[in-house]
């Protein structure tokens, strides 16, 4: 019962799929012209090619996405790192300048002034690194302008400190000239950091969107592969099951005595060769049975001269059948010839008996006349005998009388 349900379910599935329609270069018509091994090879090679192309495409897309994300990460991380380094060193410049202004000892002033110069040089170096990855030309131009202004007023302030200018004058110059430039510079750096973080966030959302798209593409590719696999399995099953079912049906018909079984399947594979062999076998058996019916019918009608009208159909193991038919016909013809000879002899004997009976009848007529004559003669003899007996009786009486007289 479970097997029948499974076969019915499979039949409904086959009916719902148009197996004659080509799908990605695969169709039952295409498979019919391939041998069984090539059917499987062709189908699964197509599947491997499709899966391989899909896998390569997925690897390329994922690789590009990974590289893009990695580059994005490196770029924006590098931007933020360089911007923060610039910001740190600018703050250090500001602190060291203020410490140099407030420091009472000349040597310490010189130390803080040199540290401020070093911090500014490192800030310039990190700013140059930032310019290699940051793409906002307006911000970079503003950054260069502020850097130039700092380099313009900074050395003047450091010279004033080194020459021993008063703390108030140095601080006033710092507040009027250097500090506004440093403050704008830091504000611009903070803006660059925020902008980089914003771009990184935007790129992250883009990468997330691309990842989702890739997942959807992967699902679609997997769905196509599954559909192809299902259709390929159905087409492959149809290409093999259809001829097998036709051959089995024809074999069952022939097993029950129906030699008119038809097999319409034709192809260039082993199943097509099997179907052709079954058709030839059915045709050969039908021709042999038909010829045997014809021979027996003619034998029944008295035709002992002509044998098989289709001797070419007796091939292989059927050759002895043809030979036995010829032997049977020859033996039957010989027997019938002997029967004819015996019949002729019986007929001749019957004719002789008829002639003998006729002669006997004629002889019987002659014998009847002779019997009548004989009967008449016998009657005369009897009559004469009676006369003699009477005479003898008379003579006997006379003799008695004579004897008595003699006494």
Secondary structure, 3 states (H helix, E strand, C coil): CHHHHHHHHHHHHHHHCCCCCCECCECHHHHHCCCHHHHHHHHHHHHHHHHHHHHHHHHHHHHHHHHHHHHHHHHHHHHHHHHHHHHHHHHHHHHHHHHHHHCCCHHHHHHHHHHHHHHHHHHHHHHHHHHHHCCCHHHHHHHHHHHHHHHHHHHHHHHHHHCCCCHHHHHHHHHHHHHHHHHHHHHHHHHHHHHHHHHHHHHHHHHHHHHHHHHHHHHHHHHHHHHHHHHHHHHHHHHHHHHHHHHHHHHHHHHCCCCCCCCCCCCCCHHHHHHHHHHHHHHHHHHHHHHHHHHHHHHHCCCCCCCCCCHHHCCHHHHHHHHHHHHHHHHHHHHHHHHHHHHHHHHHHHHHHHHHHHHHHHHHHHHHHHHHHHHHHHHHHHHHHHHHHHHHHHHHHHHHHHHHHHC
